Amino acid sequence: MPPTRVEPATRADLFSLFEALAIDHQTVEHRPVYTVDEGRDLKVGMPGGHSKNLFLKDKKGALYLAVAWCDTAVDLVGLGKALGAKGRLSFGRPELMSDTLGVIPGAVTPFALINETARAIREVVLDRTLLQYEKVWFHPLENSATTGLGVEDMLKFIRHCGFEPRIIDLCAPLAADA
């Protein structure tokens, strides 16, 4: 008998969970965007911290989600060392990302942690720079909208999903104060 396929959460599922957790949020609809640069013009009307989200794996197959401020130059070599990754970190294949996070390339988001399959993620890493903003913005499981919420609510959501995020300066993950 084939394994039961778990359907990824929808935006409605995400917003229902936000309601259950008393998380205030705002969503802006827009054209689909696949990269940080493609959406720069849209961010003007959404004050706060915008992200780039990296689905990473090490040589042994351990998976990581790094949530960085959109303009952080992420030091992947240093991050791998800081996390104790086996070998060099690389970007996970799109198929692995979709199977794990339930989203398409261009829609990677910490909100994908709502999916049961995301339990395969070893660690969630947040960029300290992103957390300096009052409001942070992510795709709500699809890249045709962006949802903003307070930093404390984002942390509440991630913890509810079973992860204790590690907060690191992703541009210098091995710095003494990281």
C-alpha positions as CSV (number, residue, x, y, z in Angstrom):
1,M,0.0,0.0,0.0
2,P,1.5,3.4,-0.9
3,P,2.2,5.9,1.9
4,T,-0.5,8.4,2.7
5,R,0.3,11.7,1.2
6,V,-0.2,14.6,3.5
7,E,-1.6,17.7,1.7
8,P,0.3,20.9,2.4
9,A,-1.4,23.6,4.4
10,T,-3.3,26.3,2.5
11,R,-3.3,30.0,3.2
12,A,-6.7,29.5,4.8
13,D,-5.2,26.9,7.2
14,L,-2.4,29.3,8.1
15,F,-4.8,32.2,8.8
16,S,-7.0,29.9,10.9
17,L,-4.0,29.0,13.0
18,F,-3.1,32.7,13.4
19,E,-6.6,33.2,14.7
20,A,-6.3,30.3,17.1
21,L,-3.0,31.7,18.4
22,A,-4.3,35.3,18.5
23,I,-1.7,36.5,16.0
24,D,-2.6,39.8,14.4
25,H,-1.5,39.9,10.7
26,Q,-2.0,41.9,7.5
27,T,-1.8,40.5,4.0
28,V,-1.1,42.4,0.8
29,E,-2.1,40.7,-2.5
30,H,0.3,41.2,-5.5
31,R,1.7,39.6,-8.6
32,P,3.7,36.4,-8.0
33,V,7.3,37.2,-7.2
34,Y,10.1,34.6,-7.1
35,T,13.1,36.6,-5.9
36,V,13.9,39.4,-3.5
37,D,14.8,41.7,-6.3
38,E,11.6,41.0,-8.3
39,G,9.5,42.3,-5.3
40,R,11.5,45.4,-4.3
41,D,8.9,47.8,-5.8
42,L,6.1,46.1,-3.8
43,K,7.9,46.4,-0.5
44,V,7.6,50.2,-0.6
45,G,4.0,49.9,0.6
46,M,4.8,47.4,3.3
47,P,7.0,49.0,6.0
48,G,9.1,46.6,8.1
49,G,11.6,43.8,7.6
50,H,11.4,41.8,4.5
51,S,13.1,38.4,4.2
52,K,14.8,35.9,2.0
53,N,14.3,32.4,3.1
54,L,16.9,29.7,2.4
55,F,16.1,26.0,2.3
56,L,19.5,24.3,3.0
57,K,21.0,20.9,3.4
58,D,24.3,19.5,4.5
59,K,26.3,16.6,3.0
60,K,24.6,14.1,5.2
61,G,21.1,15.3,4.2
62,A,20.3,17.3,7.4
63,L,17.8,20.1,6.5
64,Y,17.8,23.7,7.7
65,L,15.6,26.8,7.1
66,A,17.5,30.1,7.3
67,V,15.3,33.2,7.5
68,A,17.4,36.3,6.7
69,W,16.7,40.0,6.2
70,C,16.3,40.5,2.5
71,D,19.7,42.4,2.1
72,T,21.8,40.2,4.4
73,A,24.8,38.6,2.5
74,V,24.4,35.2,4.2
75,D,27.7,33.5,5.0
76,L,26.8,29.9,4.2
77,V,30.3,28.5,5.1
78,G,30.2,30.2,8.5
79,L,26.6,29.2,9.1
80,G,27.4,25.6,8.4
81,K,30.2,25.7,10.9
82,A,28.0,27.5,13.5
83,L,25.3,24.8,13.1
84,G,27.7,21.9,13.2
85,A,26.5,20.8,9.7
86,K,28.3,17.9,8.1
87,G,30.2,19.3,5.2
88,R,29.2,22.3,3.2
89,L,25.7,23.7,3.2
90,S,24.0,23.9,-0.1
91,F,20.5,24.8,-1.4
92,G,18.1,21.9,-1.3
93,R,16.7,20.6,-4.6
94,P,13.3,22.2,-5.5
95,E,11.6,18.8,-5.3
96,L,13.0,18.2,-1.8
97,M,12.0,21.7,-0.7
98,S,8.4,21.1,-2.0
99,D,8.2,17.7,-0.4
100,T,9.5,19.1,2.9
101,L,7.9,22.6,3.1
102,G,4.9,22.1,0.9
103,V,5.7,25.3,-1.2
104,I,7.1,26.0,-4.6
105,P,10.4,27.8,-5.3
106,G,9.9,31.5,-4.7
107,A,7.4,30.9,-1.9
108,V,9.8,29.6,0.8
109,T,8.6,31.0,4.1
110,P,8.8,30.2,7.8
111,F,5.0,29.9,7.6
112,A,5.7,26.5,5.8
113,L,6.6,25.1,9.2
114,I,2.9,24.6,9.7
115,N,3.2,21.5,7.5
116,E,3.7,18.2,9.2
117,T,6.4,17.3,6.6
118,A,8.5,20.3,7.8
119,R,9.3,18.3,11.0
120,A,12.2,17.0,8.8
121,I,13.9,20.4,9.3
122,R,16.7,20.0,11.8
123,E,17.0,23.7,12.7
124,V,15.4,27.0,12.0
125,V,17.8,30.0,12.0
126,L,16.7,33.6,12.2
127,D,18.8,36.5,11.2
128,R,19.3,38.9,14.1
129,T,19.0,41.9,11.7
130,L,15.5,40.9,10.6
131,L,14.3,40.8,14.2
132,Q,15.1,44.5,14.7
133,Y,12.0,45.5,12.8
134,E,8.6,45.9,14.5
135,K,6.8,44.1,11.7
136,V,8.2,41.3,9.5
137,W,6.8,40.1,6.1
138,F,6.7,36.6,4.5
139,H,4.8,34.9,1.8
140,P,1.7,33.1,3.2
141,L,2.5,29.8,1.6
142,E,2.2,31.2,-1.9
143,N,4.2,34.0,-3.7
144,S,1.2,36.1,-4.8
145,A,0.8,37.8,-1.5
146,T,2.9,38.9,1.5
147,T,1.8,38.7,5.1
148,G,3.1,40.9,7.9
149,L,3.1,40.3,11.6
150,G,5.0,41.4,14.7
151,V,8.3,39.8,15.6
152,E,7.0,38.3,18.8
153,D,4.0,36.7,16.9
154,M,6.4,35.2,14.4
155,L,8.4,33.7,17.2
156,K,5.2,32.4,18.8
157,F,4.2,30.8,15.5
158,I,7.6,29.1,15.0
159,R,7.6,27.8,18.5
160,H,4.0,26.5,18.1
161,C,5.2,24.5,15.1
162,G,7.7,22.8,17.3
163,F,10.9,24.7,16.6
164,E,13.0,26.8,18.9
165,P,14.7,29.2,16.4
166,R,18.4,29.9,16.7
167,I,19.1,33.7,16.4
168,I,22.3,34.4,14.6
169,D,23.9,37.3,12.6
170,L,23.7,35.5,9.3
171,C,26.3,37.8,7.7
172,A,28.8,36.8,10.4
173,P,27.5,33.6,12.0
174,L,30.8,32.8,13.7
175,A,31.2,36.2,15.3
176,A,31.8,36.2,19.1
177,D,28.5,38.0,19.7
178,A,26.4,35.8,17.3
